[in-house]
Amino acid sequence: MKHQLKDFNLEELEKFIISHGYPKYRAKQIYTWFFKNCTSKTEEMHNLSNDLKMFIDEACITETLILSKKIESNETTKFLFQTQSNHLIESVSMIENDRHTICLSSQVGCALDCDFCATGKMGFKKNLSSGEIIDQLLFIKHNIKKPITNIVFMGMGEPFLNYRNVIKAADLIHDSQALNFGSNRITISTAGVLPKIDQFIADKVPYNLAISLNGANNTIREKIMPINRKWPIEDLITSSKVYNKLNRKKITFEYVLIDKVNDSVSDAYELASLLKNSSCKLNIIPFNEIDTEYKRPSNNRINDFVDTLKAVQKGFKVLVRWSNGVDIDAGCGQLAIKED
């Protein structure tokens, strides 16, 4: 069985290299080639010995993903990657003015079955390794000239059901000796896996935390997000207050606005009451349509909902996030693979 080298942090890579009879400093050289120079090809690693290059080529995996396809629309690019296990995943690059945001997948498919999400309709296939998560970013960084400013774990899958690998990948992205992204530029989103939210808080993980709320009460949220039956809204709000108390960076709630489901003026009043004095940021995301019964609200309904929230909110910020790349199914909730 070959070893996936990008699953290792520097300390683990040093131990691995030493265990195979090579000097410790060789690990730092490999690490630099991977994460600073964005190359996985040993023939380009000119400061490694031929013997070490041969060992890496024969016993290790340095590229976990193969690009199968890319689709572009304006400043948004969707990448279709194939894993070593022949599964397919999607990642998205979104450029808007000075911002270049990368949306990373953490799983093949998703087990949570949110009713409005295309990925949830796939079911769960497998967790991605930290190396497979990292390689999405490395490929985009190497192939798109615009510097990356923000990284979000909001692609395919539920990041907190792959907690260990997601946090390890984020740590590699953050590591000053690897990709050196500031912690405030990395956001991990969850549908509300409460035990892992609490672990994220207890572990003092430095990255931004976002929770997909999508309902102002349990009745609405349960209809579209089955996870709410296990971890209801009031428990999420309680944990979010703990997070906010311990962090300078306040929690973000995501609220996908769906026509005649959660978009009424009364829903806006209820949401404002729920988040009163929470010091959170609330992102309103007009629904991106997929092959379901759900529809995006009219512009009038969206405006009425947002205007009501802004008029009555106390102690939290309200932003509207329009998804890019909707025409190529690259918007929030649209990522999905139909595999045979």
SERO-4910 file (N, C-alpha, C, O; in steps of 0.05 Angstrom, whole numbers):
BEGIN
 pado doro    nc1    nc2    nc3   cac1   cac2   cac3    cc1    cc2    cc3    oc1    oc2    oc3
  Met    A     17    -24      0      0      0      0     18     25      0     36     28     17
  Lys    A     12     43    -19     28     67    -21     19     88      0     -4     89      9
  His    A     38    105      8     33    125     28     26    152     15     41    161     -3
  Gln    A      4    165     23     -3    191     13     12    212     29      5    218     52
  Leu    A     33    224     17     51    242     32     37    267     41     44    279     61
  Lys    A     17    276     26      4    301     33    -16    298     56    -29    317     65
  Asp    A    -19    273     66    -34    268     90    -18    275    115    -28    276    137
  Phe    A      9    279    111     27    284    134     31    314    139     34    329    120
  Asn    A     31    322    164     42    348    171     73    345    172     83    323    167
  Leu    A     87    367    177    116    366    175    128    346    195    146    331    188
  Glu    A    118    346    220    129    328    240    125    299    232    143    282    235
  Glu    A    101    293    221     95    265    213    113    258    188    122    235    186
  Leu    A    117    277    171    133    271    147    162    266    155    176    249    143
  Glu    A    172    281    175    199    277    185    202    249    196    222    235    190
  Lys    A    183    240    212    184    213    223    183    192    201    198    172    202
  Phe    A    167    197    181    164    178    159    191    176    144    200    154    137
  Ile    A    202    198    137    227    199    122    250    186    137    266    170    126
  Ile    A    252    192    164    273    180    180    269    149    182    289    134    181
  Ser    A    244    141    184    239    112    187    247     96    162    250     72    163
  His    A    250    110    140    258     97    115    288    102    108    297     98     86
  Gly    A    302    112    128    331    114    125    342    139    113    365    140    105
  Tyr    A    325    160    111    334    185     99    337    206    121    323    204    141
  Pro    A    355    225    117    359    246    138    334    264    141    319    268    122
  Lys    A    331    274    165    307    289    173    302    313    155    280    320    148
  Tyr    A    324    327    147    321    352    132    307    347    104    297    366     93
  Arg    A    308    322     95    295    317     69    265    321     70    252    328     50
  Ala    A    254    317     94    225    321     97    217    350     92    197    356     79
  Lys    A    233    369    103    228    397     99    230    404     69    214    421     60
  Gln    A    248    392     56    251    398     27    226    389     12    216    403     -5
  Ile    A    217    365     18    193    354      5    168    372     11    152    379     -6
  Tyr    A    166    379     37    144    395     46    144    422     31    122    432     24
  Thr    A    167    434     28    169    459     13    161    456    -16    147    473    -27
  Trp    A    169    435    -28    161    430    -56    131    428    -59    119    439    -77
  Phe    A    119    413    -41     90    409    -41     75    435    -38     59    443    -54
  Phe    A     81    449    -16     63    470     -6     72    498    -13     56    517    -14
  Lys    A     98    502    -16    108    529    -24    110    531    -55    102    551    -66
  Asn    A    120    510    -67    124    511    -96    101    498   -112    101    499   -137
  Cys    A     82    485    -98     58    474   -110     65    454   -133     53    454   -154
  Thr    A     85    437   -128     91    416   -147     91    389   -133     99    386   -109
  Ser    A     81    369   -147     81    342   -137     99    323   -152    101    299   -146
  Lys    A    113    334   -172    129    317   -190    158    316   -180    171    337   -178
  Thr    A    168    292   -175    195    290   -164    216    299   -183    237    308   -174
  Glu    A    211    298   -209    231    307   -228    236    337   -226    257    347   -235
  Glu    A    218    352   -214    221    380   -210    235    387   -183    243    409   -178
  Met    A    238    366   -166    249    370   -139    279    367   -141    290    346   -133
  His    A    293    387   -152    321    384   -160    340    381   -137    363    372   -141
  Asn    A    332    388   -112    351    385    -90    348    359    -75    361    354    -54
  Leu    A    331    340    -85    329    314    -73    348    295    -87    355    298   -111
  Ser    A    357    275    -72    375    255    -84    359    237   -103    334    234   -100
  Asn    A    372    225   -122    359    207   -141    347    183   -127    325    174   -134
  Asp    A    361    174   -106    351    151    -91    324    158    -77    306    142    -77
  Leu    A    323    181    -65    298    190    -52    276    194    -72    253    187    -66
  Lys    A    282    206    -94    261    210   -115    250    183   -124    226    180   -127
  Met    A    267    163   -127    259    137   -136    241    124   -114    220    112   -121
  Phe    A    248    127    -89    232    117    -67    204    129    -67    184    116    -64
  Ile    A    204    156    -70    178    170    -70    160    160    -93    137    155    -90
  Asp    A    172    158   -117    157    149   -140    146    121   -137    124    114   -147
  Glu    A    161    104   -124    153     75   -122    135     69    -99    118     52   -100
  Ala    A    139     84    -76    126     76    -51    105     97    -42     91     92    -22
  Cys    A    103    119    -55     86    141    -45     67    152    -66     72    149    -90
  Ile    A     47    165    -57     28    180    -74     33    209    -69     30    219    -46
  Thr    A     39    224    -90     43    253    -87     21    269    -99     17    293    -92
  Glu    A      5    257   -117    -18    270   -129    -43    253   -123    -45    231   -134
  Thr    A    -61    263   -107    -84    247    -99   -108    251   -118   -126    235   -118
  Leu    A   -107    272   -135   -130    278   -152   -121    282   -181    -98    290   -186
  Ile    A   -138    275   -199   -134    280   -228   -157    298   -237   -180    292   -231
  Leu    A   -150    319   -252   -171    336   -263   -186    321   -285   -173    313   -305
  Ser    A   -212    319   -283   -228    306   -303   -241    327   -322   -244    322   -346
  Lys    A   -248    350   -310   -262    370   -326   -263    396   -311   -262    397   -287
  Lys    A   -263    418   -326   -268    444   -314   -288    460   -331   -287    459   -355
  Ile    A   -305    475   -317   -326    491   -330   -324    519   -320   -322    524   -296
  Glu    A   -324    538   -339   -320    566   -331   -345    583   -338   -358    578   -358
  Ser    A   -350    602   -321   -372    622   -326   -363    648   -314   -362    651   -289
  Asn    A   -357    668   -331   -347    693   -321   -322    689   -304   -302    678   -313
  Glu    A   -324    696   -279   -301    694   -261   -303    670   -242   -289    668   -222
  Thr    A   -321    651   -248   -325    627   -232   -316    603   -248   -324    600   -271
  Thr    A   -301    585   -235   -292    561   -248   -298    537   -230   -291    537   -207
  Lys    A   -312    517   -241   -317    492   -226   -299    470   -237   -297    466   -261
  Phe    A   -286    457   -218   -267    435   -225   -279    408   -216   -289    405   -194
  Leu    A   -278    389   -235   -286    362   -229   -260    345   -226   -245    343   -245
  Phe    A   -256    334   -202   -232    318   -197   -240    288   -193   -261    282   -183
  Gln    A   -221    271   -201   -224    242   -196   -204    234   -175   -180    241   -177
  Thr    A   -213    219   -154   -195    210   -133   -181    184   -141   -188    172   -162
  Gln    A   -162    175   -125   -148    150   -130   -168    126   -129   -163    105   -141
  Ser    A   -190    130   -114   -210    108   -112   -232    111   -133   -253     98   -132
  Asn    A   -227    128   -153   -245    132   -176   -271    145   -169   -291    142   -184
  His    A   -272    159   -147   -295    176   -141   -291    204   -153   -268    212   -159
  Leu    A   -313    219   -156   -311    245   -167   -320    266   -146   -339    262   -132
  Ile    A   -306    289   -146   -313    311   -128   -311    337   -144   -299    338   -165
  Glu    A   -324    358   -133   -323    384   -146   -312    405   -127   -317    404   -103
  Ser    A   -298    424   -138   -287    447   -123   -293    471   -140   -296    469   -164
  Val    A   -294    495   -127   -302    519   -142   -282    542   -135   -275    546   -112
  Ser    A   -275    556   -156   -259    581   -153   -277    604   -161   -289    604   -183
  Met    A   -280    624   -143   -297    647   -148   -281    673   -145   -271    679   -123
  Ile    A   -279    689   -166   -265    714   -166   -285    737   -168   -301    738   -187
  Glu    A   -284    755   -149   -302    778   -149   -286    802   -139   -279    805   -115
  Asn    A   -279    820   -158   -262    843   -152   -235    834   -140   -221    819   -153
  Asp    A   -229    842   -116   -203    834   -104   -204    807    -89   -184    798    -79
  Arg    A   -228    796    -87   -231    770    -72   -229    746    -91   -241    746   -112
  His    A   -214    727    -82   -213    701    -96   -218    679    -75   -201    673    -59
  Thr    A   -242    669    -76   -251    649    -56   -251    621    -68   -260    617    -90
  Ile    A   -240    602    -53   -239    574    -61   -258    559    -43   -257    560    -19
  Cys    A   -276    544    -56   -296    527    -41   -286    498    -43   -286    486    -65
  Leu    A   -279    486    -20   -268    459    -19   -288    439    -10   -305    444      7
  Ser    A   -287    415    -22   -303    392    -13   -288    376      8   -264    374      8
  Ser    A   -304    364     26   -292    348     48   -300    319     47   -288    302     60
  Gln    A   -321    313     31   -331    286     28   -340    281      0   -345    300    -15
  Val    A   -342    256     -8   -355    249    -33   -384    244    -25   -390    224    -12
  Gly    A   -402    262    -34   -430    260    -25   -434    270      3   -416    284     14
  Cys    A   -457    264     15   -463    274     42   -486    257     53   -504    249     39
  Ala    A   -484    251     79   -503    234     92   -527    249    104   -546    236    114
  Leu    A   -526    275    104   -546    290    119   -573    294    105   -593    300    118
  Asp    A   -573    291     79   -598    291     63   -615    317     67   -639    315     69
  Cys    A   -602    340     68   -617    365     69   -633    367     43   -623    362     21
  Asp    A   -659    374     46   -678    370     24   -673    389      1   -682    384    -21
  Phe    A   -659    411      6   -655    431    -15   -627    430    -27   -620    447    -44
  Cys    A   -611    410    -20   -583    409    -28   -577    386    -47   -584    363    -41
  Ala    A   -565    392    -70   -560    372    -90   -540    351    -80   -543    327    -86
  Thr    A   -520    359    -64   -500    340    -54   -514    319    -36   -507    295    -37
  Gly    A   -533    328    -20   -547    310     -2   -562    288    -17   -567    266     -6
  Lys    A   -571    294    -41   -585    274    -57   -567    252    -67   -577    231    -76
  Met    A   -541    256    -66   -522    236    -74   -520    213    -54   -513    190    -62
  Gly    A   -525    219    -29   -519    200     -8   -489    202     -1   -474    217    -14
  Phe    A   -480    187     18   -452    189     27   -436    167     13   -444    143     13
  Lys    A   -413    174      2   -395    155    -10   -370    150      6   -364    127     13
  Lys    A   -355    171     13   -331    168     29   -321    195     39   -328    216     28
  Asn    A   -305    194     61   -291    217     71   -266    222     53   -253    203     44
  Leu    A   -260    247     48   -235    254     35   -212    255     56   -217    263     78
  Ser    A   -189    246     47   -166    249     65   -157    278     65   -166    294     49
  Ser    A   -140    285     85   -130    313     86   -115    319     60   -116    342     50
  Gly    A   -100    300     49    -86    304     24   -104    310      1    -98    326    -16
  Glu    A   -127    296      0   -146    300    -22   -159    328    -20   -166    341    -40
  Ile    A   -163    337      5   -174    364      9   -154    385      1   -160    403    -14
  Ile    A   -129    381     10   -107    400      4   -102    401    -26    -97    423    -37
  Asp    A   -103    378    -40    -97    378    -69   -116    394    -85   -109    404   -106
  Gln    A   -141    397    -76   -160    414    -90   -149    443    -91   -149    456   -111
  Leu    A   -140    452    -67   -130    479    -65   -104    483    -81   -100    503    -94
  Leu    A    -86    463    -78    -60    465    -92    -63    466   -122    -49    481   -136
  Phe    A    -82    451   -133    -86    451   -162    -97    478   -170    -87    490   -190
  Ile    A   -116    489   -156   -127    515   -164   -106    537   -161   -104    555   -178
  Lys    A    -91    536   -139    -70    556   -134    -50    556   -157    -40    577   -165
  His    A    -43    532   -167    -23    529   -188    -34    537   -215    -18    545   -232
  Asn    A    -60    535   -219    -71    539   -246    -87    565   -250    -94    572   -273
  Ile    A    -93    579   -229   -106    605   -231    -88    627   -220    -80    625   -196
  Lys    A    -82    647   -236    -62    666   -228    -71    684   -205    -54    693   -189
  Lys    A    -96    691   -203   -106    709   -183   -100    697   -155   -109    675   -149
  Pro    A    -86    712   -138    -80    701   -111   -106    695    -96   -125    709    -97
  Ile    A   -105    673    -82   -128    664    -65   -129    681    -40   -109    684    -26
  Thr    A   -153    691    -34   -156    708    -10   -172    694     12   -168    699     35
  Asn    A   -190    676      4   -208    663     23   -212    634     16   -214    626     -7
  Ile    A   -213    617     37   -218    588     34   -242    580     51   -242    586     75
  Val    A   -261    568     38   -285    559     53   -289    529     49   -288    519     27
  Phe    A   -294    515     71   -302    487     70   -332    486     69   -346    481     88
  Met    A   -342    491     44   -371    492     40   -379    478     14   -400    482      3
  Gly    A   -361    460      5   -366    445    -19   -382    420    -13   -400    420      4
  Met    A   -376    399    -27   -390    374    -23   -384    362      5   -360    362     13
  Gly    A   -404    353     19   -400    339     44   -405    356     69   -407    381     67
  Glu    A   -406    343     92   -408    356    118   -381    356    131   -373    334    140
  Pro    A   -367    378    133   -340    378    143   -337    366    171   -317    353    177
  Phe    A   -357    370    188   -354    361    216   -360    331    218   -357    319    240
  Leu    A   -369    318    197   -370    288    197   -344    277    186   -341    252    183
  Asn    A   -325    294    180   -298    286    172   -279    305    187   -260    315    176
  Tyr    A   -285    308    213   -273    328    230   -242    327    229   -229    347    224
  Arg    A   -231    304    235   -202    301    238   -187    310    212   -168    325    213
  Asn    A   -197    300    189   -183    306    164   -187    335    156   -169    347    144
  Val    A   -210    346    161   -215    374    154   -198    392    171   -185    411    160
  Ile    A   -197    388    197   -180    405    214   -151    402    207   -136    422    207
  Lys    A   -142    378    201   -114    374    193   -108    388    167    -87    400    164
  Ala    A   -127    387    148   -123    401    122   -122    431    127   -105    445    116
  Ala    A   -140    442    144   -140    470    151   -114    478    164   -103    500    159
  Asp    A   -103    461    181    -78    467    195    -55    468    175    -37    485    178
  Leu    A    -55    451    155    -34    452    134    -37    477    117    -17    490    110
  Ile    A    -61    485    112    -66    510     97    -56    534    113    -46    553    102
  His    A    -59    533    140    -52    555    157    -22    555    164    -11    576    169
  Asp    A     -9    532    164     18    529    172     37    548    157     37    548    132
  Ser    A     52    564    171     70    584    159     92    570    142    103    583    124
  Gln    A     98    545    148    118    530    132    105    515    109    119    503     93
  Ala    A     78    517    107     64    504     85     51    526     68     65    540     53
  Leu    A     25    529     69     11    548     51      8    576     64      3    595     50
  Asn    A     10    578     90     13    603    104    -11    622    100     -8    646     96
  Phe    A    -36    611    101    -60    627    100    -68    635    129    -67    618    147
  Gly    A    -75    660    133    -83    669    159   -109    654    168   -126    648    151
  Ser    A   -111    649    193   -135    635    203   -161    649    198   -182    637    195
  Asn    A   -160    676    196   -184    691    190   -193    689    161   -214    699    154
  Arg    A   -177    676    145   -184    672    117   -194    644    111   -200    637     88
  Ile    A   -197    629    132   -207    601    130   -233    598    145   -234    604    169
  Thr    A   -254    588    132   -280    584    144   -289    556    141   -288    544    119
  Ile    A   -298    544    163   -309    516    162   -338    518    168   -346    530    189
  Ser    A   -354    506    151   -383    508    153   -395    481    161   -386    460    151
  Thr    A   -415    481    178   -428    456    186   -459    460    185   -469    482    190
  Ala    A   -472    438    180   -502    438    181   -512    437    210   -536    439    215
  Gly    A   -493    434    229   -502    434    257   -496    408    272   -513    398    287
  Val    A   -472    396    267   -464    372    281   -455    381    309   -431    387    313
  Leu    A   -473    381    328   -468    394    354   -444    384    369   -428    400    379
  Pro    A   -440    357    371   -416    348    386   -390    358    375   -371    364    389
  Lys    A   -389    360    348   -364    370    335   -362    401    338   -339    411    338
  Ile    A   -384    415    338   -383    443    344   -371    448    371   -354    465    375
  Asp    A   -380    432    391   -370    434    418   -341    427    419   -325    439    434
  Gln    A   -333    406    404   -305    398    403   -288    420    390   -266    426    399
  Phe    A   -298    432    369   -285    455    355   -279    477    375   -258    489    374
  Ile    A   -299    483    392   -296    504    412   -275    495    433   -257    510    440
  Ala    A   -277    470    443   -259    460    464   -230    458    454   -212    463    469
  Asp    A   -227    451    428   -201    449    416   -188    476    410   -164    478    403
  Lys    A   -204    497    414   -194    524    408   -183    527    380   -163    539    375
  Val    A   -198    515    361   -191    516    333   -193    546    324   -213    558    329
  Pro    A   -173    556    310   -172    585    305   -188    595    281   -188    619    275
  Tyr    A   -201    577    266   -214    585    241   -242    595    245   -255    590    266
  Asn    A   -252    609    225   -280    619    226   -299    595    226   -295    575    212
  Leu    A   -321    598    240   -342    577    242   -368    588    231   -377    610    238
  Ala    A   -380    573    212   -406    580    201   -426    557    205   -418    534    202
  Ile    A   -450    563    213   -471    543    217   -494    548    197   -505    571    196
  Ser    A   -503    528    182   -526    530    165   -551    528    181   -558    507    191
  Leu    A   -565    551    184   -589    552    201   -614    545    185   -627    525    190
  Asn    A   -620    563    166   -641    558    145   -669    555    156   -688    547    141
  Gly    A   -673    561    181   -700    561    192   -699    576    219   -680    575    233
  Ala    A   -721    590    225   -723    606    249   -736    590    272   -736    599    295
  Asn    A   -746    566    266   -758    549    286   -753    520    279   -746    514    256
  Asn    A   -757    502    297   -752    474    293   -770    461    272   -762    443    258
  Thr    A   -794    470    271   -813    458    252   -804    462    223   -803    443    207
  Ile    A   -796    487    216   -787    492    189   -760    479    184   -756    467    163
  Arg    A   -742    481    204   -715    470    199   -716    439    196   -701    428    180
  Glu    A   -732    426    212   -734    397    209   -745    388    182   -737    367    172
  Lys    A   -762    405    170   -774    398    144   -752    396    123   -753    378    106
  Ile    A   -733    414    124   -712    415    103   -685    404    112   -668    399     95
  Met    A   -681    401    138   -656    391    149   -661    370    170   -665    377    193
  Pro    A   -660    345    162   -666    323    182   -648    324    206   -656    314    228
  Ile    A   -624    335    204   -605    336    227   -617    351    250   -609    346    273
  Asn    A   -637    368    245   -649    384    267   -664    367    287   -668    375    310
  Arg    A   -672    343    278   -686    325    297   -667    316    319   -676    310    342
  Lys    A   -642    314    313   -622    305    332   -610    328    348   -606    327    372
  Trp    A   -605    351    334   -593    374    347   -609    399    340   -603    412    319
  Pro    A   -629    406    355   -647    427    349   -635    455    351   -613    459    362
  Ile    A   -650    474    342   -640    502    340   -631    513    367   -610    525    368
  Glu    A   -646    509    388   -639    521    414   -612    511    424   -597    526    437
  Asp    A   -605    486    417   -578    476    425   -556    489    409   -535    494    419
  Leu    A   -561    494    383   -542    507    366   -537    536    376   -514    545    376
  Ile    A   -559    549    383   -556    577    393   -540    577    419   -524    595    423
  Thr    A   -545    558    436   -530    557    462   -500    554    457   -484    567    469
  Ser    A   -493    535    439   -464    531    432   -452    555    418   -429    561    423
  Ser    A   -468    568    402   -458    592    387   -451    614    407   -432    629    403
  Lys    A   -467    617    428   -461    637    449   -435    631    463   -420    649    470
  Val    A   -430    605    468   -405    597    480   -381    604    462   -361    615    470
  Tyr    A   -385    598    436   -364    604    416   -358    634    416   -335    643    417
  Asn    A   -380    650    414   -376    679    413   -363    690    438   -347    710    436
  Lys    A   -368    679    461   -356    688    486   -326    683    486   -311    699    498
  Leu    A   -318    662    473   -289    654    474   -273    663    450   -249    660    450
  Asn    A   -286    675    430   -272    682    406   -277    711    398   -299    722    400
  Arg    A   -256    724    388   -259    751    376   -275    749    351   -291    767    345
  Lys    A   -271    728    335   -286    725    310   -313    712    317   -315    690    327
  Lys    A   -334    727    311   -361    718    318   -371    697    298   -362    697    275
  Ile    A   -389    681    307   -399    659    290   -416    671    267   -428    692    270
  Thr    A   -417    657    245   -433    664    222   -456    643    219   -451    619    221
  Phe    A   -480    653    216   -503    636    209   -509    640    180   -511    662    170
  Glu    A   -513    617    166   -522    618    138   -552    612    137   -561    593    150
  Tyr    A   -566    627    121   -595    623    119   -603    623     89   -605    644     77
  Val    A   -608    599     78   -616    596     50   -646    603     49   -662    591     62
  Leu    A   -652    623     32   -679    633     31   -695    619      9   -688    621    -15
  Ile    A   -715    604     17   -730    586     -2   -759    596     -3   -772    602     17
  Asp    A   -769    598    -27   -796    609    -32   -817    594    -17   -820    570    -19
  Lys    A   -833    609     -1   -856    599     14   -849    576     34   -867    561     42
  Val    A   -824    575     41   -815    556     62   -805    570     86   -814    565    109
  Asn    A   -787    589     82   -775    604    105   -770    633     99   -753    646    111
  Asp    A   -786    644     81   -780    671     70   -802    692     75   -801    713     63
  Ser    A   -820    687     93   -842    706     99   -832    728    117   -811    725    131
  Val    A   -847    750    118   -840    771    137   -841    761    166   -825    769    183
  Ser    A   -861    744    172   -862    733    199   -838    715    205   -829    715    228
  Asp    A   -827    701    185   -802    686    189   -779    705    196   -763    699    213
  Ala    A   -779    728    183   -758    748    188   -759    758    217   -739    761    230
  Tyr    A   -783    764    226   -787    773    254   -778    751    273   -764    757    293
  Glu    A   -785    726    268   -778    704    285   -747    700    286   -736    695    306
  Leu    A   -735    703    262   -706    700    260   -692    722    275   -672    717    289
  Ala    A   -702    746    273   -690    769    287   -691    764    317   -673    771    332
  Ser    A   -714    753    326   -717    748    355   -698    726    364   -687    728    386
  Leu    A   -695    706    347   -677    683    354   -648    692    358   -634    683    375
  Leu    A   -639    711    340   -611    719    340   -606    745    355   -584    756    353
  Lys    A   -626    755    369   -624    781    383   -600    781    401   -595    763    418
  Asn    A   -583    802    398   -560    806    415   -540    783    415   -526    779    434
  Ser    A   -539    769    392   -521    746    390   -493    754    380   -474    738    382
  Ser    A   -490    778    370   -464    788    359   -455    771    336   -431    771    329
  Cys    A   -473    757    323   -465    740    300   -466    756    274   -474    779    273
  Lys    A   -458    743    253   -462    752    226   -482    734    212   -479    709    214
  Leu    A   -502    744    199   -522    728    186   -520    732    156   -524    755    146
  Asn    A   -514    711    141   -513    712    112   -539    701    101   -546    678    105
  Ile    A   -553    718     86   -578    709     72   -570    701     44   -558    716     29
  Ile    A   -576    676     37   -568    665     11   -593    657     -5   -606    637      1
  Pro    A   -602    673    -24   -624    665    -41   -620    638    -53   -598    632    -64
  Phe    A   -639    621    -51   -637    592    -59   -629    590    -88   -639    603   -106
  Asn    A   -609    571    -93   -601    564   -120   -615    539   -129   -612    518   -116
  Glu    A   -631    541   -149   -650    519   -155   -635    494   -166   -616    496   -181
  Ile    A   -645    471   -157   -636    445   -167   -661    429   -175   -683    441   -177
  Asp    A   -658    404   -179   -681    388   -189   -698    379   -166   -700    356   -159
  Thr    A   -712    399   -153   -730    393   -131   -755    411   -133   -757    427   -152
  Glu    A   -773    408   -115   -797    424   -114   -792    453   -106   -809    470   -110
  Tyr    A   -769    458    -94   -763    484    -82   -755    505   -103   -743    498   -123
  Lys    A   -762    530    -97   -757    552   -116   -744    575   -101   -747    578    -77
  Arg    A   -730    592   -116   -720    617   -105   -743    637   -102   -760    638   -120
  Pro    A   -744    652    -80   -765    672    -77   -762    694    -98   -740    698   -110
  Ser    A   -784    708   -103   -783    731   -121   -765    752   -108   -760    752    -84
  Asn    A   -755    770   -125   -739    792   -114   -754    809    -93   -742    818    -74
  Asn    A   -780    812    -97   -796    827    -78   -797    813    -51   -794    826    -30
  Arg    A   -800    786    -51   -801    772    -26   -773    772    -12   -771    775     12
  Ile    A   -752    770    -28   -725    771    -17   -721    799     -4   -711    801     18
  Asn    A   -728    820    -19   -725    847     -8   -741    852     17   -731    864     36
  Asp    A   -766    842     17   -783    846     41   -771    832     65   -771    843     87
  Phe    A   -761    807     61   -749    792     83   -724    806     94   -721    810    118
  Val    A   -707    815     76   -681    827     84   -687    855     96   -675    862    117
  Asp    A   -705    870     85   -712    897     96   -723    894    124   -717    910    141
  Thr    A   -740    874    128   -752    870    154   -730    863    175   -730    874    196
  Leu    A   -713    845    167   -691    837    185   -674    861    193   -668    866    216
  Lys    A   -666    877    173   -649    900    178   -663    921    195   -650    935    211
  Ala    A   -689    923    192   -704    943    208   -707    935    237   -708    953    254
  Val    A   -709    909    243   -715    901    270   -692    887    284   -693    882    308
  Gln    A   -670    881    269   -648    866    282   -635    883    304   -634    907    303
  Lys    A   -626    869    324   -611    881    346   -587    864    353   -590    841    363
  Gly    A   -563    874    349   -540    860    358   -529    839    339   -514    822    348
  Phe    A   -536    840    313   -523    823    294   -523    836    266   -540    853    261
  Lys    A   -504    827    249   -502    839    222   -516    821    202   -517    797    204
  Val    A   -528    834    182   -543    820    161   -530    826    134   -527    850    127
  Leu    A   -522    805    119   -511    808     92   -526    790     73   -535    768     81
  Val    A   -529    798     48   -541    781     27   -518    771     10   -502    786     -1
  Arg    A   -517    745      7   -496    732     -9   -509    719    -34   -523    699    -33
  Trp    A   -505    732    -57   -514    720    -83   -492    702    -93   -469    710    -96
  Ser    A   -500    677    -99   -480    657   -107   -471    662   -136   -487    669   -153
  Asn    A   -445    659   -141   -434    660   -168   -435    632   -181   -436    612   -167
  Gly    A   -435    632   -207   -433    606   -221   -458    589   -221   -456    565   -224
  Val    A   -481    601   -216   -506    586   -214   -512    573   -241   -523    551   -242
  Asp    A   -504    586   -263   -510    575   -290   -494    550   -296   -501    536   -315
  Ile    A   -472    545   -281   -457    521   -285   -459    502   -261   -442    485   -257
  Asp    A   -480    506   -246   -486    490   -221   -462    490   -202   -454    470   -191
  Ala    A   -451    514   -199   -428    518   -180   -436    534   -156   -419    540   -139
  Gly    A   -462    541   -154   -471    557   -131   -475    541   -106   -474    516   -107
  Cys    A   -480    555    -84   -485    542    -59   -507    521    -61   -530    528    -69
  Gly    A   -502    496    -53   -522    475    -53   -525    461    -79   -542    443    -81
  Gln    A   -510    469   -100   -514    457   -126   -494    435   -133   -497    421   -153
  Leu    A   -472    432   -117   -451    413   -125   -462    384   -121   -472    377   -100
  Ala    A   -459    368   -142   -468    340   -141   -455    325   -164   -449    336   -185
  Ile    A   -451    299   -160   -440    281   -180   -459    258   -184   -469    246   -165
  Lys    A   -464    252   -209   -481    228   -215   -462    207   -225   -453    207   -248
  Glu    A   -456    188   -207   -437    166   -213   -452    141   -219   -473    135   -207
  Asp    A   -441    125   -238   -453     99   -243   -447     79   -221   -455     56   -223
***
